[in-house]
């Protein structure tokens, strides 16, 4: 057997890699699209070298046995800027230790790693490296059509559904909220005004353009107000049903502008028969503002879990997990995830599948 080699993926590896993706990620054909793969792992805003992929592979006997992708980022913590990366698409064949070697390679290469949507197996491995993990990221729901929620996705707590629906009916005036075609690349949206919010990936205009407006085969909408604040969402049809859901991905509005922004999203959502708006975020401060507006926690709407993906309908039994690994490494530490702004926009699970 030839020595296992860790190296960056090149164009020559894509045929073999995409063949593996077809079997491993059956519900996500976008990963087999070179334009999408290039967007995700080459032309990213914080990459130092956009001529190579930020995607490692490991081969044994000239065959790929493991791979791991990463997204370089800059993030703020306590008003200081640090470098780090998000890990995506980690896979290893069952007969190989190559996946663990890839992870160790990343731990040695980067001081700060961020993890999203881990499988139970991956969570168990990360825990051995003393990586703090939040097992379930809070999810907030705004009910646009309580009868549609009961019929289409089996929401059961009618009292709280009605409470949210009535609260949202107050928002009619979208004020001066505008849709933005592209952000100024040099602009940055900060979260310093949010109480106790200490850490987040930098939301620069360049990052938001890349993440939501340059992504192939997607239809995100970005809105903003000249006085500050932005939000990102997309409206997704529920597969095999005459209804939609609105996936709120980013939220940076407070006060009156928050009410206007929500009115804008509600009006757009109702045009497309959306029955609810959902939003995942670790931030306690953002969650409190959404509750003020009429959102409820997911647990208030159901006895059983509401699907996370709607094309196709997909249940995640234990919620969506996130992890944060900061220097110094191999040190037991506690992370207060409530002080971080992490949303589904940081991960890759909110994107359109089938």
C-alpha positions in Angstrom: 0.0 0.0 0.0 1.3 3.4 -0.9 1.7 6.0 1.9 -1.5 8.0 2.4 -1.0 11.6 1.1 -2.9 14.7 2.3 -3.1 17.3 -0.4 -5.2 20.1 -1.8 -7.8 19.0 -4.3 -7.1 20.0 -7.9 -9.2 20.0 -11.0 -7.8 16.6 -11.9 -9.5 15.2 -8.8 -13.0 16.5 -9.5 -14.3 13.6 -11.6 -13.5 11.1 -8.8 -14.6 13.5 -6.1 -18.0 14.3 -7.8 -18.6 10.6 -8.2 -18.2 10.2 -4.5 -20.5 13.2 -3.8 -23.2 11.5 -6.0 -23.3 8.6 -3.6 -22.6 10.4 -0.3 -24.7 13.5 -0.8 -27.7 12.1 -2.8 -30.0 15.0 -1.8 -27.5 17.7 -2.7 -26.7 17.5 -6.4 -25.3 21.1 -6.3 -22.0 19.7 -4.9 -21.5 17.9 -8.3 -21.7 21.2 -10.1 -18.2 22.6 -10.7 -19.4 26.3 -10.7 -20.9 25.6 -7.2 -17.8 23.8 -6.0 -15.6 26.6 -7.2 -17.8 29.2 -5.5 -17.7 27.2 -2.2 -14.1 26.2 -2.1 -12.1 28.6 -4.3 -13.5 32.1 -4.8 -14.2 32.9 -1.2 -13.8 36.4 0.3 -11.2 35.6 3.0 -9.1 33.2 1.0 -5.5 34.2 0.6 -5.1 32.3 -2.6 -8.1 32.0 -4.9 -6.1 29.9 -7.4 -6.4 26.7 -5.3 -9.2 24.9 -3.5 -9.7 25.0 0.2 -10.5 21.4 0.1 -8.2 18.6 1.3 -8.2 15.0 0.1 -6.3 12.0 1.2 -5.5 9.1 -1.1 -4.5 5.5 -0.6 -3.4 3.5 -3.7 -4.4 6.5 -5.9 -7.9 6.4 -4.6 -9.6 9.1 -2.5 -10.4 7.7 0.9 -11.2 10.9 2.8 -11.9 14.5 2.2 -12.5 17.7 4.2 -13.5 21.2 3.0 -13.0 24.4 4.9 -14.0 28.1 4.5 -11.4 30.6 5.7 -13.0 33.4 7.7 -12.2 36.5 9.7 -14.3 36.8 12.9 -14.7 39.3 15.6 -14.5 38.5 19.3 -14.5 41.2 22.0 -14.0 43.8 19.3 -10.8 42.1 18.1 -10.4 40.4 14.7 -9.1 36.8 14.4 -8.5 34.3 11.6 -10.2 31.0 11.5 -12.2 28.6 9.3 -15.5 26.7 9.1 -15.2 23.0 8.4 -17.6 21.4 5.9 -18.0 18.1 4.1 -15.9 15.9 6.2 -15.9 12.3 5.1 -13.9 9.1 5.4 -14.4 5.6 4.2 -15.3 3.2 7.0 -12.1 1.1 6.5 -9.7 4.1 6.7 -8.3 6.3 9.5 -7.6 9.0 6.9 -10.5 11.2 8.1 -9.0 11.4 11.5 -5.7 12.3 10.0 -7.3 15.1 8.0 -8.9 16.5 11.1 -5.6 16.5 13.0 -4.0 18.2 10.0 -6.6 21.0 10.3 -6.2 21.3 14.0 -2.5 21.8 13.5 -3.0 24.2 10.7 -5.6 26.5 12.2 -5.8 28.0 15.7 -9.6 28.6 15.5 -12.1 26.2 14.0 -15.9 26.4 13.7 -18.1 23.4 13.2 -21.7 23.1 12.1 -24.3 20.4 11.7 -22.3 17.5 13.0 -23.3 13.9 12.8 -23.3 11.9 16.1 -20.1 10.1 15.0 -18.4 13.4 14.3 -19.6 14.9 17.5 -18.1 12.0 19.5 -14.8 12.5 17.7 -14.7 16.3 18.3 -15.5 15.8 21.9 -12.3 13.8 22.4 -10.4 16.9 21.3 -12.2 18.9 24.1 -14.1 21.0 21.5 -17.1 22.8 23.2 -20.3 21.8 21.4 -23.8 23.2 21.5 -26.0 20.2 20.7 -29.0 22.1 19.4 -29.0 25.6 18.0 -32.2 27.5 19.0 -34.8 27.8 16.3 -37.4 30.6 16.2 -40.7 30.5 14.2 -43.0 33.2 13.1 -46.4 31.8 12.1 -48.0 33.2 9.0 -50.7 30.6 8.5 -51.6 28.5 11.6 -53.9 26.2 9.7 -51.2 25.6 7.0 -48.7 24.8 9.7 -51.0 22.2 11.3 -51.9 20.7 7.9 -48.5 20.7 6.2 -45.9 20.2 8.9 -47.9 18.9 11.8 -47.5 21.8 14.2 -49.7 21.0 17.2 -49.8 23.7 19.8 -52.6 25.9 18.4 -52.5 28.4 21.3 -49.0 29.5 20.6 -49.4 29.3 16.8 -52.4 31.7 17.2 -50.4 34.0 19.5 -47.6 34.3 17.0 -50.0 34.7 14.0 -51.9 37.5 15.7 -48.7 39.3 16.7 -47.4 39.2 13.1 -50.7 40.6 11.8 -49.7 44.0 13.3 -46.9 44.5 10.8 -48.1 46.2 7.7 -45.7 49.2 7.1 -42.3 48.3 5.6 -41.2 51.9 6.0 -37.9 52.6 4.1 -36.7 49.0 3.9 -35.2 48.3 0.5 -34.0 45.2 -1.3 -30.3 45.4 -2.1 -28.9 44.0 -5.4 -25.3 44.1 -4.1 -23.6 45.3 -0.9 -20.6 47.7 -1.0 -17.7 45.3 -0.6 -16.0 47.6 1.9 -19.1 47.9 4.1 -19.4 45.9 7.3 -22.4 45.2 9.5 -21.5 45.2 13.2 -23.3 43.7 16.2 -21.8 45.9 18.9 -25.2 47.4 19.8 -26.6 43.9 20.7 -26.3 43.2 24.4 -23.8 40.6 25.4 -23.0 39.6 21.8 -19.2 39.1 21.6 -18.4 36.9 18.7 -19.4 36.5 15.0 -18.0 36.0 11.6 -17.4 39.3 10.0 -20.4 40.3 7.9 -18.6 42.5 5.3 -20.2 43.5 2.1 -17.8 41.2 0.2 -18.7 38.2 2.4 -22.5 38.9 2.1 -22.2 39.3 -1.7 -20.3 36.0 -2.0 -22.4 34.0 0.4 -25.9 35.1 -0.7 -25.7 36.9 -4.1 -22.9 35.0 -6.0 -24.0 31.5 -5.0 -25.1 29.5 -8.0 -28.6 28.2 -8.3 -30.1 30.1 -5.3 -32.5 33.0 -4.8 -31.7 34.8 -1.6 -33.1 38.2 -1.0 -31.2 40.8 0.9 -32.8 43.8 2.5 -31.4 46.8 4.4 -32.2 50.2 5.9 -30.0 53.3 5.3 -29.9 53.9 9.1 -28.4 50.5 9.6 -29.5 46.8 9.7 -29.9 44.1 7.2 -31.6 40.7 6.7 -31.3 37.8 4.3 -34.0 35.3 3.5 -35.3 32.9 0.8 -38.7 31.4 0.2 -38.7 27.7 -0.3 -41.6 25.6 -1.7 -42.4 22.5 0.4 -41.9 19.5 -1.8 -45.2 17.9 -3.0 -47.4 20.5 -1.2 -49.0 23.8 -2.2 -47.3 25.8 0.4 -43.9 27.4 1.1 -41.7 28.3 4.1 -39.6 31.4 4.5 -36.0 30.7 5.6 -34.7 33.8 7.5 -30.9 33.4 7.3 -29.6 36.7 8.7 -31.0 39.3 11.0 -29.5 42.6 12.2 -32.5 44.8 12.7 -33.7 46.3 16.0 -36.5 48.5 17.2 -38.8 50.1 14.7 -36.7 49.2 11.8 -37.1 45.6 12.8 -40.8 45.9 12.6 -40.6 47.5 9.2 -38.2 44.7 8.0 -40.5 42.0 9.2 -43.5 43.7 7.5 -41.5 43.6 4.2 -40.7 39.9 4.6 -44.2 39.0 5.6 -45.7 40.8 2.6 -43.3 39.0 0.2 -43.8 35.7 1.9 -47.6 35.8 1.7 -47.4 36.3 -2.1 -45.8 32.8 -2.3 -48.2 31.1 0.2 -45.6 30.8 2.9 -47.0 29.4 6.1 -44.1 30.3 8.5 -40.7 32.0 8.8 -38.0 30.2 10.6 -34.6 31.4 11.9 -31.7 29.5 13.6 -29.4 31.5 15.8 -27.2 31.0 18.9 -27.5 34.6 20.0 -29.7 35.2 23.0 -30.0 38.9 22.2 -31.2 38.4 18.7 -33.6 35.7 19.9 -35.1 38.1 22.5 -35.7 40.7 19.8 -37.4 38.2 17.5 -39.7 37.1 20.4 -40.6 40.7 21.0 -41.7 40.8 17.3 -43.9 37.7 17.7 -41.6 34.8 17.0 -41.9 31.7 19.2 -39.4 29.0 20.0 -39.7 25.9 18.0 -40.6 23.8 21.1 -43.7 26.0 21.7 -45.1 25.0 18.3 -44.9 21.2 18.3 -44.7 18.0 20.3 -42.5 16.4 17.6 -39.7 18.2 15.8 -40.6 20.3 12.7 -38.7 19.4 9.6 -35.5 21.3 9.0 -35.4 20.8 5.2 -38.4 21.1 3.1 -37.0 19.9 -0.3 -37.2 17.1 0.6 -38.9 17.1 4.0 -36.1 16.1 6.4 -36.3 15.6 10.2 -33.2 16.0 12.3 -33.8 14.2 15.6 -31.3 16.0 17.7 -31.3 19.4 16.2 -28.4 21.3 14.5 -25.2 21.3 16.5 -22.4 23.9 16.4 -18.9 23.8 17.9 -16.1 26.4 18.5 -12.4 25.5 18.9 -10.2 28.4 19.8 -6.6 28.7 20.8 -5.0 27.6 23.0 -5.9 24.1 21.7 -6.3 20.9 23.7 -7.4 23.0 26.7 -10.7 22.2 28.4 -12.9 25.3 28.1 -16.4 26.6 28.3 -18.0 28.5 25.5 -21.2 30.6 26.2 -22.8 30.1 22.8 -25.5 32.7 23.7 -22.8 35.4 23.3 -22.1 34.3 19.7 -24.0 35.2 16.5 -24.1 32.0 14.6 -26.9 31.3 12.1 -27.7 28.9 9.3 -25.9 31.4 7.1 -22.6 30.3 8.6 -23.3 26.6 7.7 -24.1 24.9 4.5 -27.3 23.1 5.5 -29.8 25.9 4.7 -29.0 25.8 1.0 -31.3 24.4 -1.7 -31.1 20.7 -2.1 -33.5 19.0 -4.5 
